[in-house]
Amino acid sequence: MQNLQGLNSQQQLPPVDSGASAPPTRFEVELEFVQALANPQYANFLAQNGYLEDERFINYLEYLEYWRKPEYVKYLIYPNCLHVLTLLKQPLFRQEVRHADMAQMLMDDMYTKWLGAGRYRLMQTESIATDKATPGDQVAGDGAAIATNGTSYSGDRMEGIERNGVVKSESSQI
């Protein structure tokens, strides 16, 4: 007897894929969770919902330390998640992160650090380009020539050196 597809009834059809994929592996679940810690608002969510008061959850955070090993850390896209993992082990931080303003402060600090590092690299690139520049020369970026000693040379456009060594001009407000 043959079915509609011309196959013998004794033959097995391959399973039909209804769009459902295989469940995620433990590795994938733990990777996703660890990386979610890079978001301080998620840490705030965990604290507000009582997870950070559960001893089993604290033990789970300790277990996740294996993500610092070279064979695992290479899979992380957001390395600051390991910093938050470290902070979550401290009882005082677990209490303080319950407050939304603390989570926001941590987020602002991370952003400022990221922004400062990016601008520092940009400044170093501009410094290399301006080693041969003379006062008044224009360089790529916001148009300010920056010498390696941090002195700005683009005349009245510059307001001076701001915090963290970032040059601030009238045309580029921080």
C-alpha positions, 0 to 999 in steps of 0.5 A, spaced: 500 500 500 502 506 498 501 513 501 500 520 497 507 521 497 508 514 493 512 511 499 511 504 501 507 504 508 513 500 511 518 506 510 518 511 515 518 519 513 523 523 516 520 528 522 516 534 520 520 540 522 514 545 524 519 551 525 521 548 532 528 548 534 532 544 539 532 547 546 538 551 548 544 547 551 546 548 558 552 552 555 547 557 551 543 558 557 549 560 562 552 564 556 546 568 555 545 569 563 552 571 564 552 576 558 545 579 561 549 581 567 552 586 563 546 590 564 545 593 571 538 594 570 537 586 569 541 586 576 536 591 579 531 586 576 534 580 580 534 584 586 527 587 586 525 580 585 528 576 591 533 572 587 539 576 590 537 574 597 536 566 595 543 562 597 542 557 592 542 563 587 548 566 590 551 559 589 549 559 582 553 566 581 559 562 584 559 556 580 559 561 574 566 563 575 568 558 570 566 563 565 573 567 567 577 561 564 580 562 557 576 557 554 570 560 556 571 567 556 572 567 548 565 566 547 563 573 551 561 579 547 560 583 553 566 582 558 563 587 563 558 582 565 564 579 569 565 585 573 558 585 575 558 578 576 564 580 581 560 585 584 554 581 585 558 576 590 558 582 595 552 583 600 553 590 600 552 591 592 546 586 592 543 590 597 544 597 594 542 594 587 535 594 589 535 601 588 534 603 581 538 609 582 544 605 583 543 601 577 543 607 573 549 610 576 552 603 575 550 604 567 552 611 567 559 609 570 560 603 565 558 608 559 563 613 561 568 608 562 567 606 555 566 613 552 572 615 555 576 609 553 574 610 546 575 617 546 582 616 549 584 611 543 581 617 538 586 622 541 592 617 541 590 616 533 590 624 533 596 625 537 600 620 532 597 624 526 599 631 529 606 629 531 608 633 525 603 638 525 604 645 527 600 650 531 593 651 527 593 645 523 587 641 522 586 634 523 581 629 522 576 628 528 573 635 531 578 639 527 582 640 533 590 638 532 592 635 539 599 634 541 602 629 545 602 633 551 595 634 551 596 642 548 590 643 543 592 648 537 586 650 533 585 657 536 579 660 538 575 653 536 577 650 543 575 651 550 581 647 553 582 640 556 576 637 559 576 631 565 579 625 563 584 628 558 578 629 553 578 635 548 572 639 548 570 644 542 565 648 541 562 644 535 562 637 539 559 638 546 560 632 551 
